[in-house]
Amino acid sequence: MKKSKRVKKSNSWKIKQHRDPYFKNSKIQGYRSRASFKLIELNKKFKFLKNNSYILDLGSAPGSWSQVASKIANKGKILSIDIKRMEPVNNVCFVKSDIFNPSTKAKIESFFQRKIDVIISDMAANTTGSKSLDSIRTNQLCSEILNCYVELLKQDGVLISKLFMGEDFIEVKKLANSLFKNVNFFKPDSSRNESKETYLHCNTLKTL
Ligand SMILES: C[S@@+](CC[C@H](N)C(=O)[O-])C[C@H]1O[C@@H](n2cnc3c(N)ncnc32)[C@H](O)[C@@H]1O
């Protein structure tokens, strides 16, 4: 892309951001990003965060979901994980790790020392320029949680995960349905209309 086009695109993005009520509100309320409102809306709908919850936040950086979780679960335990670094959040332990690294799960088990109440994941793969590839790679992150991390949940535990309405959406939905009794999808108002992002909400593991 030519420099003048790049500058125009970045300026129009900045104007859009400053007109965005969720962006403005996140600054006012001291959240690190507008994504905080997605978790607030999800929790308002499904009511899964409690003051004593044990919460695993996957793909946590820069940390706004961890900030929301920390405000609510002030008597619980929160572990946040990301491949990028994250500034500290009150009452939250952070581990810089890749969820595909086999040692990550052991670190989580050693931190909680018991089954977890809630896994929240807003993980997204790095953008490549191809929306279809980005969607497949992000949905692979959701599948990895379903395949490898839900066994860390209590039987009546809850999983929230970002998912894209792409070509492999049905496969991920089938996988979720094979593991959980209740599977729902919800797109918060704070999720941009033009984004194919939605959130998976699952609760109560099936006994296999
Ligand atoms: C949309 S951001 C999360 C925003 C966060 N929920 C918040 O409110 O601040 C997605 C994050 O997923 C992380 N991520 C992507 N792949 C990952 C992986 N394999 N393991 C751990 N984190 C990953 C990225 O580094 C990025 O920080």
The ligand as an SDF file (V2000), in Angstrom:
LIG
                    3D

 27 29  0  0  0  0  0  0  0  0999 V2000
   -8.1140   -9.5290   21.1050 C   0  0  0  0  0  0  0  0  0  0  0  0
   -6.6830   -9.7700   22.0680 S   0  0  0  0  0  0  0  0  0  0  0  0
   -7.3340  -10.0360   23.6820 C   0  0  0  0  0  0  0  0  0  0  0  0
   -7.8290   -8.7900   24.3550 C   0  0  0  0  0  0  0  0  0  0  0  0
   -8.1020   -9.0120   25.8300 C   0  0  0  0  0  0  0  0  0  0  0  0
   -9.2390   -9.8970   26.0460 N   0  0  0  0  0  0  0  0  0  0  0  0
   -8.3930   -7.7060   26.5410 C   0  0  0  0  0  0  0  0  0  0  0  0
   -9.5480   -7.4820   26.8900 O   0  0  0  0  0  0  0  0  0  0  0  0
   -7.4670   -6.9380   26.7610 O   0  0  0  0  0  0  0  0  0  0  0  0
   -6.1650  -11.3860   21.5990 C   0  0  0  0  0  0  0  0  0  0  0  0
   -4.9550  -11.9180   22.3230 C   0  0  0  0  0  0  0  0  0  0  0  0
   -4.8020  -13.3070   22.0380 O   0  0  0  0  0  0  0  0  0  0  0  0
   -3.4270  -13.5960   22.1980 C   0  0  0  0  0  0  0  0  0  0  0  0
   -3.0850  -14.9050   21.6270 N   0  0  0  0  0  0  0  0  0  0  0  0
   -3.1280  -15.2760   20.3250 C   0  0  0  0  0  0  0  0  0  0  0  0
   -2.6810  -16.5330   20.1660 N   0  0  0  0  0  0  0  0  0  0  0  0
   -2.3390  -16.9860   21.4050 C   0  0  0  0  0  0  0  0  0  0  0  0
   -1.7870  -18.2200   21.8850 C   0  0  0  0  0  0  0  0  0  0  0  0
   -1.5060  -19.2280   21.0510 N   0  0  0  0  0  0  0  0  0  0  0  0
   -1.5510  -18.3410   23.2140 N   0  0  0  0  0  0  0  0  0  0  0  0
   -1.8130  -17.3160   24.0680 C   0  0  0  0  0  0  0  0  0  0  0  0
   -2.3340  -16.1130   23.6580 N   0  0  0  0  0  0  0  0  0  0  0  0
   -2.5940  -15.9510   22.3420 C   0  0  0  0  0  0  0  0  0  0  0  0
   -2.7590  -12.4310   21.4560 C   0  0  0  0  0  0  0  0  0  0  0  0
   -1.3960  -12.3040   21.8190 O   0  0  0  0  0  0  0  0  0  0  0  0
   -3.6350  -11.2490   21.8870 C   0  0  0  0  0  0  0  0  0  0  0  0
   -3.0690  -10.5360   22.9520 O   0  0  0  0  0  0  0  0  0  0  0  0
  1  2  1  0
  2  3  1  0
  2 10  1  0
  3  4  1  0
  4  5  1  0
  5  6  1  0
  5  7  1  0
  7  8  2  0
  7  9  1  0
 10 11  1  0
 11 12  1  0
 11 26  1  0
 12 13  1  0
 13 14  1  0
 13 24  1  0
 14 15  1  0
 14 23  1  0
 15 16  2  0
 16 17  1  0
 17 18  1  0
 17 23  2  0
 18 19  1  0
 18 20  2  0
 20 21  1  0
 21 22  2  0
 22 23  1  0
 24 25  1  0
 24 26  1  0
 26 27  1  0
M  CHG  2   2   1   9  -1
M  END
$$$$
